[in-house]
């Protein structure tokens, strides 16, 4: 009887693992089918939604005009009363 209980205790976890393995395999197959469908539709190539559409071009500032930019409170290098001010801007977006 003791041998039967030990054998039963050793075999049951294996049976449970096989059931879990089958569930995992089924889930993997469903995921692979969804992924194949996504790639077939063209959405699996790293493309963002609407990537096929061209963005409208941003209007460029008129180079013939002079634009006033306030530098109040900003770091200034050199003479604050200079006739020409060069402004360097960065956009890390």
Backbone as CSV, one residue per row, in Angstrom:
resi,resn,N_x,N_y,N_z,CA_x,CA_y,CA_z,C_x,C_y,C_z
1,UNK,0.820,-1.191,0.000,0.000,0.000,0.000,0.868,1.260,0.000
2,UNK,1.945,1.225,0.791,2.850,2.363,0.859,3.480,2.637,-0.517
3,UNK,3.854,1.545,-1.206,4.462,1.686,-2.536,3.461,2.301,-3.505
4,UNK,2.192,1.917,-3.404,1.158,2.458,-4.273,0.984,3.956,-4.035
5,UNK,0.969,4.368,-2.796,0.814,5.782,-2.456,2.008,6.585,-2.972
6,UNK,3.218,6.041,-2.816,4.402,6.727,-3.312,4.382,6.826,-4.828
7,UNK,3.984,5.752,-5.500,3.895,5.754,-6.956,2.846,6.764,-7.412
8,UNK,1.707,6.785,-6.739,0.638,7.716,-7.062,1.114,9.164,-6.866
9,UNK,1.823,9.399,-5.773,2.336,10.741,-5.479,3.370,11.177,-6.495
10,UNK,4.110,10.245,-7.077,5.126,10.586,-8.066,4.514,10.802,-9.449
11,UNK,3.443,10.086,-9.773,2.857,10.148,-11.114,1.889,11.322,-11.264
12,UNK,1.171,11.690,-10.240,0.168,12.751,-10.326,0.746,14.098,-10.761
13,UNK,1.864,14.550,-10.195,2.396,15.833,-10.672,2.777,15.790,-12.155
14,UNK,3.237,14.668,-12.632,3.579,14.557,-14.052,2.337,14.694,-14.912
15,UNK,1.248,14.083,-14.491,-0.003,14.187,-15.237,-0.499,15.633,-15.237
16,UNK,-0.375,16.302,-14.111,-0.801,17.705,-14.032,0.072,18.579,-14.917
17,UNK,1.360,18.297,-14.973,2.277,19.070,-15.825,1.930,18.884,-17.292
18,UNK,1.534,17.653,-17.666,1.177,17.410,-19.055,-0.068,18.206,-19.435
19,UNK,-1.022,18.285,-18.535,-2.228,19.073,-18.814,-1.873,20.546,-18.950
20,UNK,-1.020,21.043,-18.063,-0.578,22.438,-18.158,0.184,22.674,-19.451
21,UNK,1.017,21.723,-19.842,1.792,21.849,-21.073,0.860,21.927,-22.280
22,UNK,-0.196,21.127,-22.274,-1.143,21.144,-23.386,-1.851,22.497,-23.445
23,UNK,-2.236,23.034,-22.296,-2.882,24.350,-22.266,-1.939,25.425,-22.801
24,UNK,-0.686,25.355,-22.405,0.296,26.332,-22.894,0.492,26.203,-24.392
25,UNK,0.572,24.967,-24.880,0.735,24.759,-26.320,-0.466,25.307,-27.089
26,UNK,-1.672,25.097,-26.566,-2.871,25.626,-27.222,-2.857,27.147,-27.266
27,UNK,-2.451,27.760,-26.164,-2.379,29.227,-26.115,-1.321,29.759,-27.081
28,UNK,-0.186,29.071,-27.142,0.872,29.492,-28.066,0.404,29.411,-29.519
29,UNK,-0.331,28.365,-29.852,-0.852,28.225,-31.213,-1.818,29.360,-31.550
30,UNK,-2.700,29.729,-30.587,-3.622,30.836,-30.829,-2.869,32.150,-31.014
31,UNK,-1.840,32.365,-30.209,-1.048,33.592,-30.323,-0.326,33.632,-31.667
32,UNK,0.220,32.491,-32.096,0.912,32.443,-33.379,-0.045,32.731,-34.535
33,UNK,-1.270,32.227,-34.460,-2.254,32.495,-35.511,-2.595,33.983,-35.562
34,UNK,-2.775,34.596,-34.388,-3.064,36.031,-34.348,-1.905,36.835,-34.900
35,UNK,-0.685,36.430,-34.554,0.497,37.128,-35.036,0.631,36.992,-36.548
36,UNK,0.376,35.789,-37.077,0.431,35.588,-38.528,-0.605,36.455,-39.234
37,UNK,-1.811,36.555,-38.661,-2.851,37.398,-39.256,-2.448,38.869,-39.211
38,UNK,-1.822,39.276,-38.137,-1.376,40.666,-38.015,-0.297,40.985,-39.045
39,UNK,0.648,40.081,-39.216,1.713,40.286,-40.199,1.139,40.293,-41.609
40,UNK,0.190,39.402,-41.884,-0.418,39.342,-43.209,-1.171,40.623,-43.542
41,UNK,-1.725,41.287,-42.528,-2.459,42.528,-42.776,-1.534,43.739,-42.894
42,UNK,-0.238,43.527,-42.693,0.716,44.620,-42.825,0.979,45.357,-41.534
43,UNK,0.384,44.939,-40.448,0.547,45.640,-39.181,1.696,45.124,-38.347
44,UNK,2.419,44.134,-38.804,3.465,43.551,-37.983,4.859,44.000,-38.351
45,UNK,4.981,45.034,-39.122,6.300,45.480,-39.552,6.760,46.724,-38.809
46,UNK,6.268,46.907,-37.605,6.680,48.054,-36.795,6.000,49.335,-37.223
47,UNK,4.987,49.231,-38.066,4.319,50.417,-38.564,3.312,50.922,-37.534
48,UNK,3.293,52.213,-37.374,2.319,52.824,-36.477,0.998,52.963,-37.217
49,UNK,-0.104,53.076,-36.493,-1.382,53.278,-37.171,-1.337,54.532,-38.027
50,UNK,-1.778,54.419,-39.263,-1.768,55.562,-40.171,-0.408,55.852,-40.766
51,UNK,0.536,54.903,-40.661,1.885,55.154,-41.159,1.921,55.255,-42.676
52,UNK,0.934,54.684,-43.351,0.891,54.752,-44.801,0.513,56.139,-45.288
53,UNK,-0.117,56.934,-44.437,-0.533,58.278,-44.819,0.620,59.247,-44.611
54,UNK,0.743,60.184,-45.538,1.802,61.182,-45.413,1.327,62.319,-44.519
55,UNK,2.202,62.740,-43.616,1.881,63.856,-42.734,1.859,65.153,-43.521
56,UNK,0.968,66.056,-43.144,1.014,67.369,-43.799,2.295,68.090,-43.393
57,UNK,2.877,68.779,-44.353,4.136,69.465,-44.089,3.895,70.687,-43.208
58,UNK,4.790,70.882,-42.247,4.676,72.038,-41.356,5.011,73.312,-42.127
59,UNK,4.285,74.368,-41.834,4.635,75.631,-42.501,5.979,76.136,-41.970
60,UNK,6.809,76.584,-42.874,8.124,77.096,-42.491,8.027,78.604,-42.265
61,UNK,8.758,79.114,-41.281,8.717,80.570,-41.064,9.229,81.325,-42.295
62,UNK,8.679,82.499,-42.494,9.099,83.339,-43.625,10.500,83.862,-43.339
63,UNK,11.441,83.487,-44.169,12.841,83.892,-43.957,13.079,85.375,-44.261
64,UNK,12.141,86.012,-44.909,12.283,87.433,-45.231,11.882,88.321,-44.051
65,UNK,11.224,87.742,-43.066,10.759,88.527,-41.921,11.747,88.423,-40.768
66,UNK,11.636,89.367,-39.843,12.396,89.343,-38.605,11.424,89.042,-37.479
67,UNK,11.783,88.095,-36.671,10.905,87.681,-35.578,11.511,88.111,-34.250
68,UNK,10.672,88.612,-33.365,11.115,89.014,-32.033,10.921,87.840,-31.078
69,UNK,11.976,87.519,-30.338,11.922,86.444,-29.354,12.390,87.012,-28.027
70,UNK,11.552,86.866,-27.016,11.897,87.401,-25.705,12.959,86.515,-25.042
71,UNK,13.975,87.153,-24.477,15.018,86.419,-23.759,15.039,86.823,-22.284
72,UNK,13.955,87.421,-21.826,13.856,87.848,-20.435,13.981,86.638,-19.513
73,UNK,14.887,86.687,-18.578,15.059,85.632,-17.594,15.841,84.426,-18.093
74,UNK,16.243,84.423,-19.354,17.019,83.305,-19.886,18.503,83.550,-19.666
75,UNK,19.269,82.477,-19.711,20.718,82.612,-19.592,21.256,83.356,-20.808
76,UNK,22.105,84.323,-20.551,22.674,85.122,-21.638,24.184,85.055,-21.530
77,UNK,24.790,84.861,-22.675,26.247,84.834,-22.740,26.679,86.064,-23.530
78,UNK,27.459,86.918,-22.949,27.899,88.133,-23.646,27.103,89.339,-23.192
79,UNK,27.146,90.400,-23.993,26.523,91.677,-23.675,25.006,91.577,-23.862
80,UNK,24.262,91.844,-22.823,22.803,91.763,-22.893,22.220,92.861,-23.768
81,UNK,22.975,93.954,-24.013,22.482,95.060,-24.825,23.026,95.002,-26.252
82,UNK,23.475,93.856,-26.698,24.048,93.730,-28.052,22.969,93.993,-29.098
83,UNK,23.394,94.487,-30.276,22.455,94.797,-31.346,21.908,93.536,-32.007
84,UNK,22.657,92.446,-31.944,22.222,91.176,-32.547,22.226,90.108,-31.463
85,UNK,21.165,89.337,-31.402,21.075,88.238,-30.439,20.847,86.945,-31.218
86,UNK,21.718,85.997,-31.004,21.543,84.684,-31.612,20.879,83.779,-30.588
87,UNK,19.836,83.118,-31.011,19.114,82.238,-30.116,19.255,80.810,-30.640
88,UNK,19.703,79.960,-29.746,19.867,78.559,-30.099,18.797,77.780,-29.349
89,UNK,17.980,77.044,-30.088,16.889,76.307,-29.459,17.020,74.826,-29.759
90,UNK,16.605,74.018,-28.809,16.634,72.567,-28.962,15.251,72.014,-28.645
91,UNK,14.873,71.045,-29.401,13.604,70.362,-29.161,13.885,68.877,-29.118
92,UNK,13.767,68.283,-27.956,14.077,66.854,-27.792,12.819,66.007,-27.860
93,UNK,11.797,66.454,-28.526,10.542,65.690,-28.599,10.677,64.517,-29.530
